[in-house]
Amino acid sequence: MDDVRPASRLVDTATVDAFRTDGATILRGVFADWVAPLREGVAKLMANPSPRERSYTPKDGSARFFQDLCNWQDIAEFEAFVRTSPAGEIAAALMGSTTARFFHDHVLVKEPGNSMVTPWHQDMPYYCVGGRQSVSFWIPLDPVARATTLECVAGTHASGLDHRPERFDGTPLYENDPRAAVPDIDADRDAWRILGWALEPGDAVAFTSAPCTAPRPTPRPRGGGCFPPAGSATMRCSSTAAARARRPSPISR
């Protein structure tokens, strides 16, 4: 990464250093003003998904895992976030770049009781761009407990490896892909430094496209209580150093 450190009132030096060292960091309250608009945008998208929508219903019959992406030009609230939120300023500061380019949006909603465990994966092998200067903002729109949060393995972004990607249902994304699989991190969690935070709406986890990451499953309702859908909006940016990467098939999970 460059040594350029653009001034940002929202990102201090310690946060930038954590992002660069670990590949992920926590940002508290930076998108608090955008929670309501993003919730409205997600509701519109779920009511009228795009042709790119890919949802999974677990084999045990539990609640679905909704996904859709690349809709910012069709959802007014998403476009407003892209154009006027501080995401670009924050992304540039984290990357050490003078600018940040918006890449795409990705909405994920694990409905209450969903049992699906998102596999450990890297984002980069799914993308049609390459380069190590990138930032994804995982922005929860509901409170998220530590037990169900996005987890990132610190330092794996620096390995230089692109692991073999799979769809979130466990099927291969590309046939006959010779790359090594993501390590079985859950088999020995104590061997890794796993980052994760309890989150409130308006917080965000910022991470590069290279570390191994995985959100945890949502709990089932207990007794007479209920849980809101664990909804998040992921917004991804890259620097001017990013370049188009050829992949065997379009982005898909």
WOJOCOR-V897532 format. One record per run of one state. SS is the DSSP state (H for helix, E for strand, - for the rest). FROM is the first residue (numbers start at 1). LEN is the number of residues. Records with the same first field share a line. If there is no record, write none. Layout:
BEGIN
SS=FROM-LEN ; FROM-LEN
END
This chain:
BEGIN
-=1-12 ; 23-1 ; 28-4 ; 48-8 ; 58-6 ; 70-6 ; 85-2 ; 96-5 ; 111-10 ; 122-2 ; 127-2 ; 131-3 ; 141-3 ; 145-1 ; 149-1 ; 154-2 ; 159-7 ; 167-5 ; 173-12 ; 192-2 ; 196-3 ; 200-4 ; 208-5 ; 216-14 ; 239-4 ; 245-9
H=13-10 ; 32-16 ; 76-9 ; 87-9 ; 124-3 ; 146-3 ; 156-3 ; 185-7
E=24-4 ; 56-2 ; 64-6 ; 101-10 ; 121-1 ; 129-2 ; 134-7 ; 144-1 ; 150-4 ; 166-1 ; 172-1 ; 194-2 ; 199-1 ; 204-4 ; 213-3 ; 230-9 ; 243-2
END
